[in-house]
Amino acid sequence: MQAQEPLTILIAEDSAADRLLLSTIVRRQGHQVLTAANGAEAVETFKEQQPDLVLMDALMPVMDGFEAARQIKALAGEALVPIIFLTSLTESEALARCLEAGGDDFLAKPYNQVILAAKIKAMDRLRRLQATVLQQRDLIARHHDYLLNEQRVAKAVFDKVAHSGCLSAPNIRYLQSPYALFNGDLLLAAYTPAGDMHVMLGDFTGHGLPAAVGAMPLAEVFYGMTAKGYGLAETLREMNAKLKRILPVDMFCCATLLSLSFQSRSVEVWNGGMPDGYLHRMASGERVPLPARHLPLGILSAQAFDDRTDVYPMAIDDRVFLLSDGVIDTCDANDQLFGVERLQQVFAANREPDRLFEDIEQALRDFRGQARDDVSMVEVSLLESAQTHGAAPVYSDSGQSCPLDWSASFEFRGATLRRFNPLPFLLQLLLEVHGLRAQSGALYSVLAELYSNGLEHGVLGLDSSLKRDAAGFARYYEMRAARLEALQDGFVRVHLQVQPQGECGRLVIRVEDSGKGFDVARVMERPADNVRLSGRGIGLVRQLGRNASWSDQGRSASVEFFWEIEA
């Protein structure tokens, strides 16, 4: 029976008569024939001609068929070159030896043409199948290498974007261990214009490249809005809207966002679907849980999204600890989770806060766990402002076209005060003045303090003395949120005046509010107190600006900045 395609078949047989008989049978079946009289010749012929299939006599002089089969299989490597042993052996052990030596089948003497043709055809099918498998494997390997290379390039870009902030700041410690090449957990940190710090730990659905896809637009929003001075609420709303718009319905991002203020010594927290974070108070050893009160980013519509945050006072060296669920979901060989309880035990046993990371890592090693997701931990400490390195934005233009003689006035009323933060807008307007750019941090801090005082103490009528302790601090921000939500009337006015003065320039900022005012003289007489949680804003304004003054019973505040006009 004719094979579909002719094969080159090597016949290794020491009997000339048998060689001739087999050669005739094989040629009649349409195949090309090579011959060898012993095993050594068979090996040499295989090296030179690379036949598709070998008919091998078991017992031959010089080198028997068993050794020849072993050498031919070694020379063939991964390619399948079927070897059919020709043997008069009948004992089971002898036949088994043929297969152990590398044979794929055997044919008993005397030879049956029909059976020989069937065996050749069967071996050819196996040979072709093996060749197809090897081709597909190599194709998959090349494709895999191509994808890995693409992912490495994408990861390099992703890492530069994700780590372009201040993760190297002296008050941040973090650990990230990706489950795949890409980390589905996202850790971002950046300074605000006022020198405060925003930190985000996010965990996208799944892990690897799909989970990291949403990280790029999220990082873009985070860094862009933080650099412009937007608060957590505005940043959160924009992040949620962007993810809602671009992600599939089954993807979202659990996230915890922090705003750490070194000046007011407080931390603002929003937790959407992440495990509890913890605020460690170093003086008392208290651990305040920072639980998830919101749904993850990318689930709710803009109208339904809740951007309310919690604010906690902090003392120097207090620290916030955040983690992804990859830590508590690590499981051992018995599918037991590491869990929150074990994590709490590590917290309780820790006696050196600087070794908390090492203690958790050691506990995970002792647990002999296997991570089932990306693992991320971050610790953010409150340091003195002088110990942080918040850098002002870098500007490269010459300033020749900047405005030097202008004024502008804004009045923000009820509905605007409830939702709009004008500070980034005002700061960007002022930074069009080239001479003010070096003072961007101080400008933002003063603007933020005057606007917050006008809104909170003036329009909302909140008493700063409520923040005398941690409980009062929390109560203050609860009342702020409630009163702001119900706000209908009132205003905060901001007047900006820029004037050239010879080789210098002068900025006057005046902020007015519709509140009841306060006893300016009494507040001015109050001694500076770095421990107290309230009443430090006026001192900050006087320290950062020039000629700070209050009038109209405290309802109007004015402060000046000066700079040299470059030729």
Helices and strands as residue ranges (DSSP letters): E 8-12, H 16-28, E 32-36, H 39-49, E 53-57, H 65-76, E 83-87, H 92-100, E 105-108, H 113-162, E 172-177, E 185-191, E 197-204, H 209-213, H 215-227, H 232-246, E 253-261, E 266-272, E 277-280, E 287-290, E 310-313, E 319-323, H 325-328, H 339-349, G 353-355, H 356-367, E 375-381, G 385-387, E 406-413, H 414-419, H 423-430, G 434-439, H 440-452, I 453-459, G 464-468, H 470-486, E 491-501, E 504-513, H 520-525, H 537-544, E 546-551, E 556-564
